[in-house]
Amino acid sequence: MATTRSAHTVWEGNLIEGSGVVNFDSSGAIAAQPVTWASRSQEANGKTSPEELIAAAHSSCFSMALSHALNGAGTPPTKLVTSADVNFQPGEGITGIHLTVEGTVPGIDEETFVAAAEDAKKNCPVSQALTGTTITLSAKLA
């Protein structure tokens, strides 16, 4: 069954001095989050950014894809810790994403884990949606 998830942002003012609020409509699992140009291009100061939201989506999607692949290979993970670093350069946009994953996976060697992680990086739906940027990966067993 196909699903659609929705969010909306209310923005007031110009880019530099304005501000907005991101609302997570589908689940309500995340409280509304403030966003500003400064939180995107400088320090976060308690506000989010589109890049942080992409990082959250990418790290969770990648973790699910890797978990599924490992389970399908008969080596389900005990734990995967994934981070996504989305680099943003004002005037250029998103210049790259780096995924880092450390896994606890009984019965698997490092080479097999790294290969599974590379495959998940290539094939998770968020990675596929972000093909316009370079995505790199560091993967290791715990």
DRENDREN-515692 format. One record per atom (N, C-alpha, C): residue in three letters; residue number from 1; x, y, z; atom name. Coordinates in pm, 1 decimal, padded with zeros to 6 digits, always signed. Layout:
N
 voba zase       px       py       pz voke
  ALA  NUM        X        Y        Z   CA
...
This chain:
142
 voba zase       px       py       pz voke
  MET    1 +00084.4 -00117.5 +00000.0    N
  MET    1 +00000.0 +00000.0 +00000.0   CA
  MET    1 +00089.3 +00124.4 +00000.0    C
  ALA    2 +00061.2 +00216.7 -00087.5    N
  ALA    2 +00136.1 +00342.4 -00094.2   CA
  ALA    2 +00095.5 +00433.2 +00020.9    C
  THR    3 +00188.7 +00514.2 +00065.4    N
  THR    3 +00160.3 +00611.2 +00171.2   CA
  THR    3 +00208.2 +00748.7 +00127.9    C
  THR    4 +00149.2 +00849.1 +00186.1    N
  THR    4 +00192.5 +00987.1 +00167.0   CA
  THR    4 +00211.3 +01048.3 +00304.2    C
  ARG    5 +00322.9 +01112.2 +00324.3    N
  ARG    5 +00349.6 +01183.8 +00448.9   CA
  ARG    5 +00357.1 +01331.8 +00416.3    C
  SER    6 +00308.6 +01414.3 +00507.1    N
  SER    6 +00300.0 +01557.1 +00478.8   CA
  SER    6 +00356.7 +01641.8 +00591.7    C
  ALA    7 +00412.4 +01752.9 +00550.1    N
  ALA    7 +00457.2 +01856.6 +00642.6   CA
  ALA    7 +00429.7 +01989.3 +00574.3    C
  HIS    8 +00421.1 +02094.3 +00652.2    N
  HIS    8 +00408.2 +02226.4 +00592.0   CA
  HIS    8 +00486.1 +02327.5 +00675.6    C
  THR    9 +00524.1 +02435.4 +00609.8    N
  THR    9 +00598.7 +02542.2 +00675.2   CA
  THR    9 +00525.7 +02673.9 +00652.5    C
  VAL   10 +00515.6 +02751.2 +00758.7    N
  VAL   10 +00464.4 +02887.4 +00749.2   CA
  VAL   10 +00584.7 +02979.2 +00765.6    C
  TRP   11 +00614.0 +03059.1 +00664.1    N
  TRP   11 +00729.3 +03149.9 +00664.6   CA
  TRP   11 +00678.3 +03292.8 +00663.6    C
  GLU   12 +00739.4 +03376.9 +00745.6    N
  GLU   12 +00703.7 +03518.5 +00750.1   CA
  GLU   12 +00828.5 +03602.6 +00732.8    C
  GLY   13 +00821.2 +03699.6 +00644.0    N
  GLY   13 +00932.4 +03791.9 +00625.0   CA
  GLY   13 +01025.3 +03749.1 +00513.6    C
  ASN   14 +01134.7 +03826.0 +00499.3    N
  ASN   14 +01231.1 +03797.2 +00394.1   CA
  ASN   14 +01325.6 +03684.8 +00437.0    C
  LEU   15 +01412.6 +03644.2 +00347.8    N
  LEU   15 +01500.9 +03530.8 +00375.1   CA
  LEU   15 +01592.1 +03555.9 +00494.7    C
  ILE   16 +01659.2 +03668.1 +00497.1    N
  ILE   16 +01761.7 +03692.4 +00599.2   CA
  ILE   16 +01701.9 +03720.9 +00736.2    C
  GLU   17 +01598.0 +03800.5 +00744.2    N
  GLU   17 +01542.5 +03840.2 +00873.2   CA
  GLU   17 +01415.3 +03764.3 +00910.4    C
  GLY   18 +01359.3 +03693.1 +00815.6    N
  GLY   18 +01234.4 +03622.5 +00840.2   CA
  GLY   18 +01254.7 +03494.5 +00919.2    C
  SER   19 +01143.2 +03427.5 +00944.2    N
  SER   19 +01149.3 +03299.8 +01016.0   CA
  SER   19 +01027.5 +03217.1 +00978.2    C
  GLY   20 +01039.1 +03089.3 +01008.0    N
  GLY   20 +00929.8 +03000.0 +00977.3   CA
  GLY   20 +00912.5 +02894.5 +01084.1    C
  VAL   21 +00806.3 +02818.4 +01069.0    N
  VAL   21 +00777.7 +02706.3 +01158.4   CA
  VAL   21 +00741.1 +02587.6 +01070.1    C
  VAL   22 +00812.9 +02477.0 +01088.4    N
  VAL   22 +00786.6 +02353.1 +01016.4   CA
  VAL   22 +00690.9 +02270.4 +01100.8    C
  ASN   23 +00583.7 +02224.0 +01038.4    N
  ASN   23 +00482.9 +02142.7 +01106.6   CA
  ASN   23 +00479.4 +02003.7 +01044.7    C
  PHE   24 +00477.6 +01902.3 +01127.6    N
  PHE   24 +00478.4 +01763.1 +01083.8   CA
  PHE   24 +00334.7 +01711.9 +01088.4    C
  ASP   25 +00267.7 +01719.9 +00974.2    N
  ASP   25 +00124.3 +01697.8 +00966.9   CA
  ASP   25 +00082.6 +01551.6 +00979.4    C
  SER   26 +00156.1 +01461.0 +00921.3    N
  SER   26 +00111.7 +01322.3 +00912.8   CA
  SER   26 +00107.0 +01252.1 +01047.1    C
  SER   27 +00212.9 +01265.1 +01123.8    N
  SER   27 +00222.1 +01187.4 +01247.8   CA
  SER   27 +00197.3 +01270.2 +01372.7    C
  GLY   28 +00234.9 +01394.9 +01369.9    N
  GLY   28 +00230.1 +01475.2 +01490.9   CA
  GLY   28 +00333.2 +01430.0 +01593.2    C
  ALA   29 +00421.4 +01340.0 +01552.1    N
  ALA   29 +00520.2 +01283.5 +01644.3   CA
  ALA   29 +00628.2 +01384.1 +01683.4    C
  ILE   30 +00646.2 +01485.8 +01600.5    N
  ILE   30 +00747.6 +01587.5 +01626.4   CA
  ILE   30 +00675.1 +01720.7 +01641.7    C
  ALA   31 +00706.6 +01791.2 +01749.0    N
  ALA   31 +00645.6 +01922.7 +01769.3   CA
  ALA   31 +00688.8 +02017.1 +01657.4    C
  ALA   32 +00609.8 +02118.5 +01630.5    N
  ALA   32 +00644.8 +02219.5 +01531.9   CA
  ALA   32 +00783.9 +02273.8 +01564.5    C
  GLN   33 +00864.2 +02294.8 +01459.7    N
  GLN   33 +01003.2 +02336.0 +01477.4   CA
  GLN   33 +01030.0 +02468.6 +01407.4    C
  PRO   34 +01096.0 +02562.2 +01477.3    N
  PRO   34 +01130.8 +02689.5 +01414.6   CA
  PRO   34 +01249.0 +02672.7 +01319.4    C
  VAL   35 +01249.6 +02754.1 +01213.2    N
  VAL   35 +01356.5 +02751.9 +01114.5   CA
  VAL   35 +01384.7 +02895.0 +01069.7    C
  THR   36 +01512.7 +02926.6 +01052.8    N
  THR   36 +01553.4 +03058.6 +01003.5   CA
  THR   36 +01671.8 +03040.9 +00908.7    C
  TRP   37 +01700.8 +03145.8 +00833.5    N
  TRP   37 +01819.0 +03143.6 +00748.5   CA
  TRP   37 +01944.1 +03128.7 +00834.5    C
  ALA   38 +01949.6 +03198.5 +00945.5    N
  ALA   38 +02067.5 +03189.2 +01032.5   CA
  ALA   38 +02086.6 +03046.8 +01083.8    C
  SER   39 +01977.0 +02976.6 +01116.7    N
  SER   39 +01991.1 +02839.0 +01164.9   CA
  SER   39 +02035.7 +02746.0 +01052.6    C
  ARG   40 +02017.6 +02788.1 +00930.5    N
  ARG   40 +02059.5 +02708.7 +00815.6   CA
  ARG   40 +02202.9 +02738.9 +00774.1    C
  SER   41 +02242.1 +02863.7 +00780.3    N
  SER   41 +02371.3 +02904.6 +00725.2   CA
  SER   41 +02476.9 +02935.7 +00830.5    C
  GLN   42 +02436.7 +02937.1 +00959.1    N
  GLN   42 +02531.4 +02966.0 +01065.9   CA
  GLN   42 +02511.8 +02863.5 +01177.4    C
  GLU   43 +02496.3 +02908.0 +01299.5    N
  GLU   43 +02471.8 +02817.5 +01411.5   CA
  GLU   43 +02323.5 +02786.3 +01424.4    C
  ALA   44 +02291.9 +02665.5 +01468.8    N
  ALA   44 +02152.1 +02623.6 +01479.7   CA
  ALA   44 +02075.5 +02703.5 +01585.2    C
  ASN   45 +02135.7 +02730.0 +01699.2    N
  ASN   45 +02072.2 +02807.4 +01805.8   CA
  ASN   45 +01930.7 +02761.0 +01837.2    C
  GLY   46 +01912.9 +02629.2 +01846.9    N
  GLY   46 +01783.7 +02574.5 +01886.9   CA
  GLY   46 +01678.9 +02568.8 +01777.5    C
  LYS   47 +01718.2 +02598.1 +01653.9    N
  LYS   47 +01625.3 +02593.4 +01541.5   CA
  LYS   47 +01674.7 +02487.9 +01442.4    C
  THR   48 +01584.9 +02436.8 +01361.3    N
  THR   48 +01622.2 +02334.1 +01264.6   CA
  THR   48 +01653.2 +02396.4 +01129.0    C
  SER   49 +01681.7 +02311.6 +01032.1    N
  SER   49 +01708.0 +02355.3 +00894.7   CA
  SER   49 +01662.5 +02245.4 +00800.0    C
  PRO   50 +01642.7 +02278.4 +00674.2    N
  PRO   50 +01609.2 +02173.5 +00578.7   CA
  PRO   50 +01714.9 +02062.2 +00576.7    C
  GLU   51 +01841.3 +02100.5 +00593.2    N
  GLU   51 +01948.3 +02000.5 +00589.6   CA
  GLU   51 +01941.9 +01905.9 +00709.4    C
  GLU   52 +01905.3 +01957.2 +00826.5    N
  GLU   52 +01890.4 +01869.5 +00942.7   CA
  GLU   52 +01773.6 +01773.1 +00921.6    C
  LEU   53 +01667.2 +01821.8 +00860.5    N
  LEU   53 +01552.4 +01736.0 +00832.7   CA
  LEU   53 +01588.7 +01628.8 +00730.3    C
  ILE   54 +01667.3 +01664.8 +00629.2    N
  ILE   54 +01715.5 +01565.8 +00532.4   CA
  ILE   54 +01805.0 +01464.2 +00601.9    C
  ALA   55 +01892.5 +01510.6 +00691.4    N
  ALA   55 +01981.2 +01418.7 +00764.6   CA
  ALA   55 +01900.2 +01318.7 +00846.2    C
  ALA   56 +01795.0 +01364.8 +00910.8    N
  ALA   56 +01709.8 +01274.7 +00989.4   CA
  ALA   56 +01643.6 +01171.5 +00898.9    C
  ALA   57 +01589.3 +01217.4 +00787.4    N
  ALA   57 +01524.0 +01125.9 +00693.7   CA
  ALA   57 +01623.2 +01024.9 +00637.3    C
  HIS   58 +01741.7 +01072.2 +00600.9    N
  HIS   58 +01839.7 +00984.7 +00538.0   CA
  HIS   58 +01894.3 +00881.6 +00637.0    C
  SER   59 +01926.6 +00923.5 +00757.3    N
  SER   59 +01982.4 +00827.8 +00854.0   CA
  SER   59 +01881.1 +00720.4 +00891.5    C
  SER   60 +01754.7 +00757.1 +00902.4    N
  SER   60 +01654.2 +00656.7 +00938.3   CA
  SER   60 +01623.9 +00564.3 +00821.0    C
  CYS   61 +01613.4 +00617.5 +00700.4    N
  CYS   61 +01587.0 +00534.8 +00582.6   CA
  CYS   61 +01702.1 +00437.0 +00558.5    C
  PHE   62 +01824.2 +00487.2 +00565.1    N
  PHE   62 +01941.6 +00402.8 +00545.5   CA
  PHE   62 +01944.7 +00290.2 +00649.0    C
  SER   63 +01917.6 +00323.1 +00775.1    N
  SER   63 +01918.0 +00221.7 +00881.5   CA
  SER   63 +01815.6 +00112.5 +00852.9    C
  MET   64 +01697.4 +00152.2 +00806.8    N
  MET   64 +01593.9 +00053.7 +00774.6   CA
  MET   64 +01637.2 -00034.6 +00657.9    C
  ALA   65 +01693.5 +00026.8 +00554.2    N
  ALA   65 +01737.3 -00049.8 +00437.0   CA
  ALA   65 +01848.4 -00147.4 +00473.7    C
  LEU   66 +01943.6 -00103.0 +00553.3    N
  LEU   66 +02054.0 -00190.2 +00593.2   CA
  LEU   66 +02004.0 -00302.4 +00682.5    C
  SER   67 +01918.0 -00271.1 +00776.8    N
  SER   67 +01861.4 -00373.7 +00865.1   CA
  SER   67 +01788.0 -00480.1 +00783.8    C
  HIS   68 +01709.9 -00435.9 +00686.8    N
  HIS   68 +01633.2 -00528.0 +00602.4   CA
  HIS   68 +01726.5 -00618.8 +00521.7    C
  ALA   69 +01830.7 -00560.3 +00463.3    N
  ALA   69 +01924.9 -00638.0 +00382.9   CA
  ALA   69 +01999.9 -00739.8 +00467.8    C
  LEU   70 +02045.2 -00696.8 +00584.9    N
  LEU   70 +02118.1 -00788.9 +00673.1   CA
  LEU   70 +02027.7 -00903.0 +00719.3    C
  ASN   71 +01904.7 -00871.0 +00752.9    N
  ASN   71 +01810.3 -00974.0 +00794.8   CA
  ASN   71 +01783.5 -01072.3 +00680.6    C
  GLY   72 +01767.6 -01019.0 +00561.0    N
  GLY   72 +01744.4 -01103.3 +00444.7   CA
  GLY   72 +01860.5 -01196.5 +00414.1    C
  ALA   73 +01980.3 -01155.0 +00454.7    N
  ALA   73 +02100.1 -01237.8 +00434.1   CA
  ALA   73 +02120.8 -01337.0 +00548.9    C
  GLY   74 +02028.0 -01338.2 +00644.5    N
  GLY   74 +02038.6 -01431.2 +00756.4   CA
  GLY   74 +02125.4 -01383.3 +00870.3    C
  THR   75 +02161.4 -01254.6 +00868.5    N
  THR   75 +02243.5 -01196.6 +00975.9   CA
  THR   75 +02177.7 -01068.7 +01026.8    C
  PRO   76 +02065.8 -01082.9 +01097.9    N
  PRO   76 +01996.7 -00962.3 +01144.9   CA
  PRO   76 +02083.3 -00882.9 +01243.0    C
  PRO   77 +02080.3 -00751.3 +01232.2    N
  PRO   77 +02160.5 -00670.1 +01323.4   CA
  PRO   77 +02097.3 -00664.8 +01461.9    C
  THR   78 +02183.4 -00656.1 +01562.2    N
  THR   78 +02138.1 -00629.4 +01698.0   CA
  THR   78 +02116.9 -00479.9 +01716.1    C
  LYS   79 +02208.1 -00402.5 +01652.4    N
  LYS   79 +02201.9 -00256.6 +01666.3   CA
  LYS   79 +02274.5 -00190.9 +01549.9    C
  LEU   80 +02216.3 -00084.5 +01497.6    N
  LEU   80 +02280.3 +00001.0 +01398.0   CA
  LEU   80 +02272.2 +00143.9 +01447.7    C
  VAL   81 +02384.0 +00211.9 +01449.0    N
  VAL   81 +02387.3 +00353.4 +01485.6   CA
  VAL   81 +02433.6 +00429.1 +01361.7    C
  THR   82 +02343.3 +00508.0 +01305.9    N
  THR   82 +02371.2 +00578.2 +01180.3   CA
  THR   82 +02359.2 +00727.8 +01200.0    C
  SER   83 +02456.0 +00801.0 +01148.0    N
  SER   83 +02445.4 +00946.6 +01144.5   CA
  SER   83 +02457.8 +00991.5 +00999.5    C
  ALA   84 +02396.0 +01101.3 +00968.2    N
  ALA   84 +02404.8 +01161.7 +00835.3   CA
  ALA   84 +02445.6 +01307.4 +00853.2    C
  ASP   85 +02550.2 +01345.5 +00785.8    N
  ASP   85 +02597.6 +01483.5 +00787.3   CA
  ASP   85 +02569.3 +01543.9 +00650.4    C
  VAL   86 +02479.7 +01641.9 +00646.6    N
  VAL   86 +02442.4 +01708.5 +00522.4   CA
  VAL   86 +02514.4 +01842.5 +00518.5    C
  ASN   87 +02600.1 +01860.3 +00419.3    N
  ASN   87 +02678.1 +01983.2 +00406.7   CA
  ASN   87 +02604.8 +02082.6 +00318.5    C
  PHE   88 +02590.7 +02205.3 +00369.5    N
  PHE   88 +02522.4 +02313.2 +00297.8   CA
  PHE   88 +02617.0 +02430.7 +00284.2    C
  GLN   89 +02630.4 +02480.8 +00162.3    N
  GLN   89 +02712.3 +02597.8 +00135.3   CA
  GLN   89 +02622.1 +02706.3 +00077.9    C
  PRO   90 +02602.1 +02819.0 +00153.2    N
  PRO   90 +02519.8 +02926.4 +00097.8   CA
  PRO   90 +02568.9 +02966.6 -00041.4    C
  GLY   91 +02477.0 +02984.7 -00131.2    N
  GLY   91 +02510.2 +03020.7 -00268.6   CA
  GLY   91 +02530.3 +02900.1 -00359.3    C
  GLU   92 +02557.8 +02783.7 -00300.7    N
  GLU   92 +02576.6 +02661.3 -00379.5   CA
  GLU   92 +02467.0 +02559.1 -00352.1    C
  GLY   93 +02426.0 +02547.5 -00227.3    N
  GLY   93 +02326.1 +02448.8 -00189.0   CA
  GLY   93 +02389.0 +02332.8 -00114.3    C
  ILE   94 +02324.7 +02218.8 -00120.8    N
  ILE   94 +02376.0 +02098.6 -00054.3   CA
  ILE   94 +02491.5 +02046.1 -00137.6    C
  THR   95 +02607.9 +02034.8 -00074.3    N
  THR   95 +02729.4 +01996.3 -00146.3   CA
  THR   95 +02771.0 +01852.2 -00120.4    C
  GLY   96 +02703.5 +01783.4 -00032.1    N
  GLY   96 +02735.0 +01643.5 -00007.6   CA
  GLY   96 +02669.9 +01593.1 +00119.1    C
  ILE   97 +02660.3 +01461.5 +00126.8    N
  ILE   97 +02605.9 +01395.0 +00244.8   CA
  ILE   97 +02700.4 +01282.4 +00281.0    C
  HIS   98 +02735.4 +01273.8 +00408.7    N
  HIS   98 +02819.1 +01163.5 +00454.5   CA
  HIS   98 +02742.3 +01082.1 +00557.7    C
  LEU   99 +02725.7 +00953.9 +00528.8    N
  LEU   99 +02663.8 +00860.6 +00621.9   CA
  LEU   99 +02772.2 +00787.7 +00698.6    C
  THR  100 +02750.1 +00769.6 +00827.1    N
  THR  100 +02839.8 +00691.5 +00911.7   CA
  THR  100 +02754.6 +00590.6 +00985.6    C
  VAL  101 +02793.1 +00463.4 +00976.6    N
  VAL  101 +02717.4 +00359.8 +01045.6   CA
  VAL  101 +02812.9 +00267.1 +01119.8    C
  GLU  102 +02772.7 +00234.3 +01241.4    N
  GLU  102 +02843.1 +00133.7 +01321.4   CA
  GLU  102 +02739.4 +00028.6 +01358.9    C
  GLY  103 +02770.9 -00095.6 +01328.2    N
  GLY  103 +02674.0 -00200.7 +01349.7   CA
  GLY  103 +02721.5 -00311.2 +01442.1    C
  THR  104 +02627.4 -00363.3 +01516.2    N
  THR  104 +02648.7 -00484.7 +01593.1   CA
  THR  104 +02568.6 -00592.3 +01521.1    C
  VAL  105 +02641.6 -00682.5 +01454.8    N
  VAL  105 +02577.4 -00782.3 +01370.4   CA
  VAL  105 +02646.8 -00916.4 +01393.5    C
  PRO  106 +02588.8 -01001.2 +01477.4    N
  PRO  106 +02650.4 -01132.2 +01502.8   CA
  PRO  106 +02661.6 -01214.2 +01374.2    C
  GLY  107 +02774.4 -01282.9 +01359.7    N
  GLY  107 +02792.9 -01375.9 +01249.3   CA
  GLY  107 +02830.4 -01312.7 +01116.9    C
  ILE  108 +02881.0 -01192.0 +01117.4    N
  ILE  108 +02917.3 -01124.5 +00992.6   CA
  ILE  108 +03058.1 -01066.5 +01006.9    C
  ASP  109 +03131.1 -01062.2 +00896.4    N
  ASP  109 +03264.1 -01000.4 +00900.5   CA
  ASP  109 +03256.0 -00856.3 +00848.7    C
  GLU  110 +03362.4 -00782.6 +00871.2    N
  GLU  110 +03367.2 -00639.4 +00836.0   CA
  GLU  110 +03341.6 -00616.6 +00686.5    C
  GLU  111 +03404.2 -00696.2 +00601.9    N
  GLU  111 +03391.3 -00679.1 +00457.2   CA
  GLU  111 +03246.0 -00697.5 +00411.4    C
  THR  112 +03180.2 -00796.9 +00465.5    N
  THR  112 +03040.1 -00822.9 +00430.0   CA
  THR  112 +02950.5 -00710.7 +00480.3    C
  PHE  113 +02979.4 -00661.7 +00601.3    N
  PHE  113 +02901.0 -00551.7 +00656.8   CA
  PHE  113 +02916.0 -00425.8 +00571.1    C
  VAL  114 +03039.0 -00392.7 +00534.5    N
  VAL  114 +03063.6 -00273.5 +00453.2   CA
  VAL  114 +02993.6 -00286.5 +00317.7    C
  ALA  115 +02998.5 -00404.9 +00258.1    N
  ALA  115 +02931.1 -00425.8 +00129.0   CA
  ALA  115 +02780.1 -00407.1 +00142.8    C
  ALA  116 +02722.3 -00459.2 +00249.6    N
  ALA  116 +02578.6 -00442.2 +00272.7   CA
  ALA  116 +02545.4 -00294.8 +00294.6    C
  ALA  117 +02632.0 -00223.9 +00366.2    N
  ALA  117 +02609.7 -00081.3 +00390.9   CA
  ALA  117 +02618.5 -00001.3 +00260.9    C
  GLU  118 +02714.0 -00034.1 +00176.4    N
  GLU  118 +02725.6 +00033.7 +00046.9   CA
  GLU  118 +02600.2 +00011.3 -00037.4    C
  ASP  119 +02548.6 -00110.6 -00035.4    N
  ASP  119 +02427.5 -00141.5 -00109.9   CA
  ASP  119 +02307.7 -00062.6 -00054.7    C
  ALA  120 +02296.7 -00055.5 +00078.1    N
  ALA  120 +02187.9 +00021.5 +00140.0   CA
  ALA  120 +02200.7 +00169.7 +00106.1    C
  LYS  121 +02323.2 +00220.5 +00103.2    N
  LYS  121 +02345.3 +00361.2 +00067.2   CA
  LYS  121 +02294.5 +00388.0 -00073.4    C
  LYS  122 +02319.0 +00297.3 -00163.8    N
  LYS  122 +02279.7 +00313.6 -00303.0   CA
  LYS  122 +02129.3 +00296.2 -00323.2    C
  ASN  123 +02069.0 +00208.0 -00245.7    N
  ASN  123 +01931.8 +00166.8 -00275.0   CA
  ASN  123 +01823.8 +00215.6 -00179.6    C
  CYS  124 +01858.4 +00277.9 -00067.5    N
  CYS  124 +01749.8 +00324.9 +00018.8   CA
  CYS  124 +01674.4 +00436.0 -00055.4    C
  PRO  125 +01543.2 +00443.1 -00038.2    N
  PRO  125 +01463.7 +00541.3 -00114.1   CA
  PRO  125 +01509.6 +00686.3 -00097.0    C
  VAL  126 +01557.5 +00723.6 +00020.2    N
  VAL  126 +01602.8 +00862.3 +00037.4   CA
  VAL  126 +01731.7 +00885.3 -00040.7    C
  SER  127 +01824.4 +00790.0 -00038.5    N
  SER  127 +01945.0 +00803.1 -00121.7   CA
  SER  127 +01907.2 +00818.6 -00267.9    C
  GLN  128 +01812.1 +00739.4 -00312.9    N
  GLN  128 +01770.6 +00747.6 -00452.6   CA
  GLN  128 +01708.2 +00883.4 -00483.5    C
  ALA  129 +01636.6 +00940.9 -00388.7    N
  ALA  129 +01577.1 +01073.4 -00409.4   CA
  ALA  129 +01682.6 +01184.0 -00409.8    C
  LEU  130 +01798.0 +01156.1 -00349.5    N
  LEU  130 +01902.5 +01257.9 -00336.3   CA
  LEU  130 +02018.6 +01235.8 -00433.3    C
  THR  131 +01992.8 +01173.4 -00545.6    N
  THR  131 +02100.7 +01141.9 -00639.5   CA
  THR  131 +02167.6 +01265.1 -00699.1    C
  GLY  132 +02113.1 +01381.8 -00678.4    N
  GLY  132 +02173.9 +01503.8 -00729.7   CA
  GLY  132 +02293.2 +01550.9 -00648.4    C
  THR  133 +02325.0 +01481.5 -00540.1    N
  THR  133 +02440.0 +01519.1 -00457.6   CA
  THR  133 +02527.2 +01396.7 -00432.4    C
  THR  134 +02649.7 +01420.6 -00394.4    N
  THR  134 +02742.4 +01311.5 -00363.3   CA
  THR  134 +02712.5 +01256.9 -00224.9    C
  ILE  135 +02697.3 +01126.4 -00215.8    N
  ILE  135 +02673.8 +01059.7 -00088.3   CA
  ILE  135 +02791.6 +00966.9 -00062.7    C
  THR  136 +02856.6 +00985.7 +00051.2    N
  THR  136 +02968.5 +00900.7 +00089.7   CA
  THR  136 +02932.1 +00824.0 +00215.5    C
  LEU  137 +03014.2 +00722.7 +00248.0    N
  LEU  137 +02981.0 +00632.7 +00357.9   CA
  LEU  137 +03106.6 +00588.1 +00431.2    C
  SER  138 +03095.1 +00581.4 +00563.0    N
  SER  138 +03192.0 +00513.0 +00649.2   CA
  SER  138 +03113.1 +00408.2 +00726.3    C
  ALA  139 +03157.9 +00282.8 +00717.3    N
  ALA  139 +03084.5 +00174.6 +00784.5   CA
  ALA  139 +03184.3 +00084.7 +00856.0    C
  LYS  140 +03145.6 +00043.2 +00977.8    N
  LYS  140 +03229.6 -00050.1 +01052.2   CA
  LYS  140 +03143.3 -00125.6 +01152.7    C
  LEU  141 +03195.7 -00240.5 +01192.0    N
  LEU  141 +03130.7 -00317.1 +01298.1   CA
  LEU  141 +03174.9 -00262.5 +01432.2    C
  ALA  142 +03086.0 -00272.6 +01528.3    N
  ALA  142 +03117.2 -00224.4 +01663.7   CA
  ALA  142 +03216.7 -00317.1 +01729.8    C
